[in-house]
Amino acid sequence: MDIRMPVMDGLEATRRIAASENPPRVLMLTTFDLDEYVFDALVAGASGFLLNDVAAEQLLAGIHVIAHGDSLLAPTVTRRLIESFVSDHQRTPQPPPGLDELTARELEILGHVARGLSNAEIAEQLFVSSSTVKTHVARVLIKLGLRDRVQAVVFAYETGLIRPGTEP
């Protein structure tokens, strides 16, 4: 399947094919070596992505790979994805301003706030008073420069302090 075709582009055609009952596997073969097209094609349901300049024997091998249920990307695409992955994971994220000022208890409180617990519920779990929790929450907001609990929740998730489905 090509990306650009008359009447309907290859991405839409791939979506429709993939949505059918017992769909065949789709190998994109195109001149457009753009990451956007690669991602769109894979999301649409394509099992592979090769460029038009691929040698005939490599194309045939790619068709066999796809037909046997595996996936395949052009070597240049694979290299870019790997480089992107490596560069994204080599960066040492800088902690957000104010995070290093939080005490262990304040981080714990922030985790509970991010889970949607009220001050009373947090107090019950930590065996402290609601006013103590309220004080900790206020200190967290001040240290992080946040306006309210909603911003604290967003901050906790955006910085990776909390991940969906994990305990605080």
Residue pairs with C-beta under 8 A, 6 or more apart in sequence:
1 10
1 13
1 14
1 26
1 27
1 28
1 29
1 46
2 10
2 28
2 29
2 30
3 9
3 10
3 11
3 28
3 30
3 32
3 37
3 41
4 10
4 30
4 32
5 13
10 28
10 30
10 41
11 37
11 40
11 41
11 44
12 44
14 26
14 28
14 41
14 44
14 45
14 46
15 44
15 45
17 23
17 24
17 26
17 45
18 26
18 44
18 45
18 46
19 45
23 45
25 47
25 48
25 66
25 67
25 69
26 45
26 46
26 47
26 48
26 66
27 46
27 47
27 48
27 49
27 50
27 62
27 63
27 66
27 72
28 37
28 41
28 46
28 48
28 49
28 50
29 50
29 51
29 52
29 54
29 59
30 37
30 49
30 50
30 51
30 52
31 51
31 52
31 53
33 51
33 74
33 76
33 77
35 77
35 80
37 49
38 49
38 73
38 77
41 49
42 49
47 66
47 70
47 71
47 72
48 62
48 65
48 66
48 71
48 72
48 73
49 72
49 73
49 74
49 77
50 58
50 59
50 62
50 72
50 73
50 74
51 74
51 76
54 62
54 74
62 72
65 71
65 72
66 72
73 81
93 160
95 159
96 144
96 155
96 159
97 144
97 145
98 143
98 144
98 145
99 144
99 159
101 143
102 110
102 140
102 143
102 144
105 136
106 136
106 139
106 140
106 143
107 161
108 126
108 168
109 122
109 126
109 133
109 136
109 137
109 140
110 140
110 152
110 155
110 156
110 161
111 156
111 161
111 162
111 168
112 121
112 122
112 125
112 126
112 168
113 122
113 137
113 140
113 149
113 152
113 153
113 156
114 152
114 153
114 156
114 157
114 161
114 162
114 168
115 162
115 168
116 153
117 125
119 130
119 133
119 134
119 137
120 130
120 133
122 133
123 129
123 130
123 132
123 133
126 133
137 149
137 152
140 146
140 152
141 147
141 148
141 149
141 151
141 152
144 152
144 155
146 152
146 155
155 161
156 162
157 163
157 164
162 168
